[in-house]
Amino acid sequence: MRVPVGHALMEVNASRLHLVTTFVCARQDSGDKIVKWVGISVAAVSFQPINITCPLASSVNVIPIPNGESIAIWPTPTCTEGTGLAPTIVASCNRTLGSVFTSGNTTVGCQCTTAAGEVARCTFNVNVPAFRPLNITCPLASSVNVIPIPNGQSIAIWQTPTCTEGTGLAPTIVASCNRTLGSVFTSGNTAVGCQCSNAAGEVARCTFNVDVPTALNIACPASADVIIIPTPNGQLGVWGLPPCTQGGALAPIFSTCDPLVGSIFSPGENPVTCSCRSFTGEVASCTFNVDIPAVLSITCPASADVIIIPTPNGQLGIWGLPLCTQGGAPAPIFSTCDQVVGSIFSPGETPVTCSCRSLVGDEASCTFNVDIPVAGTLDITCPDTTSVQLFPITNGRAIALWQPIQCVDTATPNLPIFGDCTPGTGSIFESGNTMVDCSCRNAGDITSCTFVVNVGGQGCASSPCENDGSCIPGADGVSFTCECIFGFSGQLCENAPGRYFDGKHDYFCLILLVSTEIILNLNYGNLK
C-alpha cells in the first residue's frame, strides 16, 4: 500500500481504542523503491459509555425552616463508565446540597463529564410541602373553672389550647403556657400566655384571663403573739381578735374564736379556730396554737459521772450542771445545787440536791450522791529479778518484759490497781544491772517498789552490790541477793545509812550527840 511520505496510515481516536494492534507500514523512497519497513504499535481501549444515576425523590430529606421554606439534603449522584464506577469523575448539579427550596416541586439537574468531553445527565425532584401557617386557639375566659381555696385564693382549670397548621390539627404539637393547669391564683384578673412551636421554629401565641373574685379572708395571730398569763388556776391565753377582710379592705364583720380569748389552757399546744361569716353566707376561717410550756423537769448526773480529784485538802467533786427542760426541750433556766460544783467532800456518800425554777414559779428538783472511797492501805508487789524475760539484741543489750505491776487497796481488795514503772516493760536495757522504779496511786495515796533488771547473766560476777554489800548467788547462777553492811539497805544496798524509803516517803535520820542522844527523823515535807 502506497502512502505519501509523512502521512499516517489511519487516524485513531484514542478515547475509543481498546486493543493493542500492530500495523506494518512501508516507507517509499525515490524511484518507488521500498527502502525499509516500519512497525508501529498502537495501544487503544474499547469505547465505554458514561452514565449518571440521580437519587430517588423519596431519598431527598426535606428539613423545614421558617417562612414555609425547607433545606434539602440528598445522596450525591454517581458517575459510571461501562460497568464500573468512575472515581475520578464527580457529578455536578444546578442546585447545591443543602440549598433552600420553596414549597412545591423543584427539578434539580445533574451531569457527569469525561475527559473526552462525553456528558451524561439526569434529574430528580425536591418536593417541599405547601406552607401551612401555624395557629393556636386559647380557651375563653368564661370557660375557665375557678375553684376557691382558703386565704382568698383559687385553683384554675381550663381546656388545653389547640395548635393547628393550615386548616388541620397538629397532633404532634403541644401548646405550653406560662401558668400550669391547676395553678393557684389570687383575686383579680391574671393573664395566662400560651404558645405553639413547630419543627421549623415557627411560633403562634395567644392569651386568656383567669378571673378570681374577691374572697372573704381572715388573718389569725401567730402563736408567738399570744400572751400567756400565769394564774392560780392555770395558764391564761390572751390575743387580739383576727380581722376579717374582703379585697384587701376590712369587712364590717367581727370574728369569733373557739376557745374564747382569756380561756385557761393546759400545757402543750392548744389549737384555736377563728372564723368570719359574710352577709351572703361566705365563711373564712384560720387556726393558730396557744403554746403553754410543758411541765418543768430536771435531770441530775449519775453518781458514776461525778469526777473525784484528790487535793491536799481533801477529795474535790466535779459534775456537769443538771439540765432543766420543758416538754423535752432545754429551758432557758440554770439549775442550782446545795453543794456547789468543786466542793470538798468527806469519805462516804454525800447527797447533793439540785433544782430549777421557772419564771412562772414552777420548780423541779433531783438528788444524786458524791461517793468518796474510804481510804485503805495500798500494797504493791514488784516482780522478782529472775521473773524478768530478756530478749537479747545488739551490743550486749536486751529487751526486758515483765508482768504488769499490780497493787491492792485494802479498802477495795477486789478492784485491782495497775502500777507504772520507769523504765517500762518492753524497754531496751544496757548490759549490767538496771534499777526499775514502780509505783501505784489511788485516791491521793501512792506506794512504790523497785527491782533489778540484770542483762548479761553475770550474776555476782558483775559485782552488782553497792556500798560493800556481799553478793550471794542464786541457784540458777544468774539471780543473786545483796547482803548489806550495817546501815545500808535496798536490793543493791544503794540506800545510805540514815535513809529509809517505806514505799511512800523518803526519810533521812541525823544522830546528834550532845548531853544525851537525840534522834530527829526529818521527812521531806513532813516533820516527825
C-alpha positions in Angstrom: 0.0 0.0 0.0 1.4 3.3 -1.0 1.2 6.2 1.4 2.7 9.5 0.8 5.7 10.1 2.8 4.9 11.8 6.1 1.3 10.7 6.1 -0.4 8.4 8.7 -1.9 5.2 7.6 -5.1 5.8 9.6 -6.5 8.3 12.2 -7.2 6.8 15.6 -9.5 8.3 18.3 -7.6 7.5 21.5 -10.7 7.6 23.6 -12.4 4.8 21.6 -9.4 2.4 21.3 -9.2 -0.8 23.4 -6.9 -3.5 21.8 -3.2 -3.3 21.1 -2.8 -3.6 17.3 0.4 -3.7 15.2 0.5 -2.0 11.8 3.2 -2.6 9.3 3.9 0.4 7.1 6.2 0.8 4.1 8.2 3.9 3.5 8.8 4.7 -0.2 11.9 6.3 -1.3 12.8 7.9 -4.6 12.4 5.6 -7.5 9.4 3.7 -6.0 11.9 1.5 -4.1 11.0 0.4 -0.7 13.9 1.2 1.5 12.6 -0.2 4.8 9.5 -1.5 6.7 8.4 0.3 9.8 6.3 -1.4 12.6 4.0 0.7 14.6 2.2 -0.5 17.7 -0.9 1.5 18.9 -2.4 1.0 22.4 -6.1 1.5 22.4 -9.1 0.8 24.6 -12.6 0.0 23.6 -15.4 2.6 23.9 -17.1 2.7 27.4 -20.3 4.8 27.5 -20.6 7.2 30.6 -23.7 7.1 32.7 -25.1 9.0 35.7 -27.6 7.9 38.4 -29.6 10.6 40.3 -31.2 10.0 43.7 -34.8 9.0 44.0 -37.2 11.8 45.1 -38.1 9.7 48.1 -34.5 9.7 49.3 -34.4 13.5 49.4 -34.5 14.7 53.1 -36.5 17.9 53.4 -35.9 19.9 56.6 -38.5 22.7 57.3 -37.3 26.2 58.2 -39.3 29.4 58.9 -41.4 31.2 56.3 -42.6 28.0 54.6 -39.2 27.1 53.2 -37.1 24.0 53.6 -33.5 22.8 53.3 -33.0 19.8 51.0 -30.3 17.1 51.6 -29.8 14.2 49.0 -27.3 11.5 48.2 -24.6 12.6 45.7 -25.4 11.3 42.1 -23.0 8.5 40.9 -21.0 8.5 37.6 -20.1 5.2 35.8 -18.1 4.2 32.7 -19.2 1.0 31.2 -20.0 -1.3 34.1 -17.8 0.2 36.8 -17.7 3.4 38.9 -15.7 6.3 37.6 -14.0 7.5 40.8 -12.3 10.4 39.1 -15.5 11.9 37.7 -17.6 13.9 40.1 -21.2 14.8 39.3 -22.3 18.4 39.4 -25.8 19.7 39.9 -27.5 23.0 39.3 -28.6 23.2 43.0 -26.0 22.6 45.7 -26.6 20.2 48.6 -28.3 21.9 51.5 -30.0 24.6 49.3 -33.2 26.4 50.4 -36.3 25.4 48.4 -39.8 27.0 48.5 -43.0 24.9 48.6 -43.9 22.7 45.6 -41.8 20.5 43.2 -38.4 21.7 42.1 -36.4 19.8 39.5 -32.7 19.5 40.1 -30.4 18.7 37.1 -27.1 16.9 37.4 -24.4 15.7 35.0 -21.1 13.7 34.7 -18.4 14.7 32.1 -15.4 12.6 30.9 -12.0 13.9 29.9 -13.0 13.2 26.3 -16.0 15.5 26.6 -18.7 13.0 26.8 -21.6 14.1 29.1 -24.3 12.1 30.9 -27.3 13.9 32.5 -30.2 13.1 34.9 -32.8 15.0 37.0 -34.7 14.5 40.3 -37.4 16.4 42.1 -37.3 18.1 45.5 -40.9 18.2 46.9 -41.5 20.8 49.6 -44.9 20.6 51.2 -47.1 23.7 50.8 -46.7 26.2 53.5 -49.4 25.9 56.3 -49.4 28.7 58.8 -49.2 27.7 62.5 -52.2 28.8 64.7 -53.2 28.5 68.3 -56.6 28.8 70.0 -56.8 29.8 73.7 -59.8 28.9 75.9 -62.4 31.6 76.5 -62.2 33.3 80.0 -65.8 32.2 80.6 -64.8 28.5 80.2 -62.1 28.7 82.9 -63.2 26.8 86.1 -62.2 28.7 89.3 -62.2 26.6 92.5 -61.9 28.7 95.7 -59.4 27.6 98.4 -58.5 29.3 101.8 -56.9 32.8 102.1 -58.8 34.3 99.1 -57.0 32.2 96.5 -58.4 29.9 93.8 -57.3 27.0 91.7 -57.9 27.5 87.9 -58.7 24.6 85.5 -59.0 25.3 81.7 -59.1 23.4 78.4 -55.6 23.0 76.8 -55.1 25.4 73.9 -55.2 23.7 70.4 -52.4 24.0 67.8 -53.2 23.9 64.1 -51.2 24.0 60.8 -53.2 25.3 57.9 -56.7 24.1 58.3 -56.0 20.9 60.2 -55.0 20.0 63.8 -51.3 19.4 64.5 -51.4 16.5 66.9 -47.7 16.4 67.3 -47.5 20.0 68.6 -48.5 20.6 72.2 -49.2 24.1 73.5 -47.3 25.4 76.5 -48.4 28.1 78.9 -46.6 30.3 81.4 -49.0 29.1 84.2 -49.7 25.4 84.6 -53.1 23.8 84.7 -54.3 23.8 88.3 -52.1 26.7 89.4 -53.2 28.9 92.4 -54.3 32.4 91.5 -55.0 35.4 93.8 -58.1 37.5 93.4 -58.4 39.7 90.3 -57.6 39.2 86.6 -54.5 37.3 85.7 -53.4 36.9 82.0 -52.1 33.5 81.0 -49.9 33.3 77.9 -49.6 30.2 75.7 -47.8 29.3 72.5 -47.3 26.5 69.9 -43.9 25.9 68.2 -43.3 23.6 65.1 -40.2 21.9 63.9 -39.5 24.8 61.5 -39.2 27.2 64.5 -42.5 29.0 63.8 -44.3 30.2 66.9 -48.0 31.1 67.4 -49.2 32.8 70.6 -52.4 33.6 72.4 -53.5 34.8 75.9 -56.6 34.4 78.1 -57.6 35.7 81.5 -58.2 33.9 84.8 -60.7 36.0 86.9 -60.7 35.2 90.6 -63.4 37.0 92.5 -62.5 38.9 95.7 -62.9 36.5 98.6 -63.5 36.8 102.3 -60.3 36.4 104.4 -59.3 36.2 108.0 -55.8 36.5 109.5 -55.1 34.7 112.7 -52.4 35.8 115.1 -49.0 34.0 115.2 -48.6 31.6 118.1 -45.7 33.7 119.3 -48.0 36.7 119.6 -50.3 35.0 122.2 -49.7 36.4 125.7 -49.5 33.7 128.5 -50.6 34.9 131.9 -49.9 32.6 134.9 -52.9 32.4 137.3 -53.5 30.1 140.4 -56.0 28.2 138.2 -53.6 27.7 135.3 -52.2 29.4 132.2 -54.4 32.1 130.6 -54.1 32.9 126.9 -54.8 36.4 125.5 -54.7 37.6 121.9 -56.1 40.2 119.5 -59.3 39.3 117.6 -58.4 38.3 114.0 -59.5 40.9 111.4 -61.9 40.0 108.5 -61.1 41.4 105.1 -62.6 41.4 101.5 -60.5 42.6 98.6 -57.7 43.7 100.9 -60.1 46.0 102.9 -61.5 45.5 106.3 -65.0 44.0 106.2 -67.7 45.1 108.7 -67.7 41.6 110.3 -66.4 40.5 113.7 -64.5 37.2 114.0 -65.3 34.6 116.7 -62.8 32.1 118.1 -63.1 28.7 119.8 -61.9 28.6 122.6 -62.5 32.3 123.6 -59.9 34.9 124.4 -58.9 34.6 128.0 -59.5 30.9 128.4 -57.4 28.7 130.6 -55.1 26.3 128.6 -53.3 23.1 129.5 -49.6 22.6 129.0 -48.7 21.8 125.4 -50.1 23.1 122.0 -53.8 24.1 122.1 -55.4 24.8 118.7 -57.7 27.8 118.4 -60.0 28.1 115.4 -61.4 31.6 114.4 -63.9 32.4 111.6 -65.6 35.2 109.8 -69.1 34.9 108.1 -70.3 37.4 105.5 -73.9 38.5 105.0 -74.1 36.3 101.9 -73.1 33.2 103.9 -69.4 33.0 102.8 -67.2 31.7 105.6 -63.4 32.2 106.1 -61.5 30.5 108.9 -58.0 30.2 110.3 -56.3 28.3 113.1 -53.4 29.1 115.4 -51.9 27.5 118.6 -51.7 28.6 122.1 -48.4 27.1 123.4 -48.3 26.5 127.1 -44.9 25.4 128.3 -44.8 21.8 129.4 -44.0 20.7 133.0 -40.6 21.7 134.2 -38.2 18.9 134.8 -34.5 18.5 135.8 -32.0 15.7 135.2 -29.2 15.1 137.7 -25.9 13.4 136.8 -25.4 9.8 137.8 -23.1 9.3 140.8 -20.7 7.4 138.5 -20.4 10.5 136.3 -19.0 12.6 139.2 -15.3 13.3 138.8 -13.2 12.9 142.0 -10.0 15.0 142.2 -7.6 14.4 145.1 -6.2 17.6 146.7 -4.1 18.3 149.8 -7.3 19.5 151.5 -9.5 16.5 150.6 -11.4 15.0 147.7 -13.0 17.5 145.3 -16.2 16.7 143.3 -16.8 17.9 139.8 -20.0 17.4 137.7 -21.9 19.0 134.9 -24.8 21.3 135.8 -28.1 19.4 135.7 -30.2 20.3 132.7 -33.6 22.0 133.1 -36.2 21.0 130.4 -39.8 21.8 129.5 -41.6 19.4 127.1 -38.4 17.6 126.2 -36.6 20.7 125.1 -33.9 22.7 127.1 -35.5 25.5 129.1 -33.7 28.9 129.4 -33.2 28.3 133.1 -30.0 27.5 135.1 -30.0 24.9 137.8 -28.6 25.4 141.3 -27.3 22.8 143.8 -27.0 22.9 147.6 -23.4 21.7 147.2 -21.6 23.8 144.6 -19.5 22.1 141.9 -15.9 21.8 143.1 -16.7 21.4 146.8 -14.6 19.3 149.1 -16.3 16.0 150.1 -15.7 13.6 153.0 -15.2 9.9 152.5 -18.5 8.0 152.0 -21.8 9.0 150.2 -22.8 12.7 150.3 -26.2 13.6 148.8 -26.4 16.7 146.5 -29.8 18.2 145.7 -30.3 20.4 142.6 -33.3 22.4 141.4 -34.8 24.5 138.6 -37.3 27.3 139.0 -39.2 28.8 136.0 -40.3 32.4 135.5 -43.9 31.4 136.4 -42.8 29.8 139.7 -42.7 26.1 138.6 -40.0 24.2 140.4 -38.3 20.8 139.8 -35.5 19.1 141.8 -33.4 16.0 141.8 -30.7 14.3 144.0 -27.5 12.4 143.4 -24.6 11.1 145.5 -21.0 12.1 145.5 -19.2 8.8 146.5 -15.7 9.3 148.1 -14.0 6.0 148.6 -12.9 5.2 152.2 -9.1 5.1 152.1 -7.3 1.8 152.8 -3.7 0.6 152.8 -2.2 0.5 149.3 0.1 -2.5 148.8 2.4 -3.0 145.8 4.4 -6.1 144.7 7.4 -5.8 142.3 8.5 -8.8 140.1 11.5 -10.8 141.2 14.6 -10.3 139.1 14.5 -13.9 138.0 11.0 -13.5 136.5 12.1 -10.8 134.1 12.2 -12.2 130.5 15.2 -10.9 128.4 15.4 -10.9 124.6 19.0 -10.1 123.5 19.6 -7.6 120.8 22.8 -5.9 119.5 25.8 -4.6 121.6 25.0 -6.8 124.6 21.7 -5.1 125.2 18.3 -6.8 125.7 14.6 -6.0 125.7 13.1 -6.8 129.1 9.5 -7.9 129.6 7.7 -8.5 132.9 4.1 -9.0 134.2 2.1 -5.8 135.0 2.7 -4.4 138.4 -0.4 -5.0 140.5 -1.4 -3.1 143.6 -4.2 -3.8 146.1 -6.2 -1.3 148.1 -7.2 -3.0 151.3 -10.5 -0.9 151.3 -11.4 -2.4 147.8 -9.4 -5.7 147.6 -11.4 -7.0 144.6 -10.6 -3.9 142.5 -7.0 -4.3 141.1 -4.9 -1.2 140.6 -2.2 -1.3 138.0 1.1 0.5 138.5 3.6 2.2 136.3 7.3 1.5 136.0 10.3 3.6 134.9 11.8 2.3 132.6 8.6 0.4 131.4 8.2 -3.2 130.3 9.4 -3.6 126.7 12.3 -1.1 127.2 15.8 -1.7 126.0 18.3 -2.3 128.8 22.1 -2.0 128.6 24.4 -4.8 129.8 24.6 -5.0 133.6 22.2 -4.2 136.4 19.5 -1.5 136.0 17.2 -0.4 138.8 13.5 -0.2 137.8 11.2 2.0 139.9 7.5 1.2 140.0 4.5 2.9 141.8 0.8 2.7 142.2 -1.7 5.5 143.1 -5.2 5.6 144.3 -7.3 8.4 145.7 -4.4 10.6 146.9 -2.2 7.7 148.1 1.0 6.4 146.4 3.2 3.4 147.1 6.4 2.3 145.3 8.8 -0.6 144.9 12.0 -1.4 142.9 13.5 -4.4 141.2 16.7 -5.1 139.2 17.0 -6.0 135.5 20.2 -7.9 135.1 21.4 -8.0 131.4 24.3 -10.3 130.6 23.5 -13.1 133.0 26.7 -12.4 135.0 25.1 -12.7 138.4 27.6 -12.0 141.2 30.4 -11.9 138.7 29.4 -8.4 137.7 29.6 -7.2 141.4 26.1 -5.8 141.4 26.0 -5.0 145.2 26.9 -1.4 146.1 28.4 0.1 149.3 30.5 -3.0 150.0 27.4 -5.3 150.1 28.0 -9.0 149.8 26.6 -10.8 146.7 25.1 -14.2 147.4 24.5 -16.1 144.1 21.2 -17.8 143.4 20.8 -21.5 142.5 20.4 -20.6 138.8 23.8 -18.8 138.6 22.1 -15.7 137.3 20.0 -14.4 140.2 21.6 -13.0 143.3 20.9 -11.4 146.7 22.8 -8.5 148.2 23.7 -8.7 151.9 24.2 -5.1 153.0 26.5 -3.9 155.8 25.0 -2.2 158.8 23.1 0.9 158.0 22.7 0.3 154.2 19.5 -1.0 152.6 17.9 -1.7 149.2 18.2 -4.6 146.7 21.7 -3.4 145.7 22.5 -1.8 149.1 22.0 1.5 147.3 20.4 3.3 150.3 22.9 5.0 152.5 22.8 4.9 156.3 20.3 7.2 157.9 17.9 7.0 154.8 14.8 4.9 154.8 12.2 4.6 152.0 8.9 2.9 153.0 7.4 3.0 149.5 5.7 6.3 150.2 8.2 8.6 151.9 11.9 9.1 151.8 13.3 9.5 155.3 16.8 10.8 156.5 18.0 10.4 160.1 20.6 12.6 161.8 22.2 11.5 165.1 23.4 14.2 167.4 25.4 13.5 170.5 25.1 16.4 172.9 24.5 15.6 176.6 22.0 12.9 175.6 21.4 11.0 172.4 18.7 12.7 170.4 17.2 11.2 167.2 15.4 13.5 164.8 13.5 11.9 161.9 13.2 14.5 159.1 10.8 13.8 156.3 10.8 15.8 153.2 7.6 17.8 153.5 6.8 16.2 156.9 8.5 16.5 160.3 8.2 13.5 162.5 
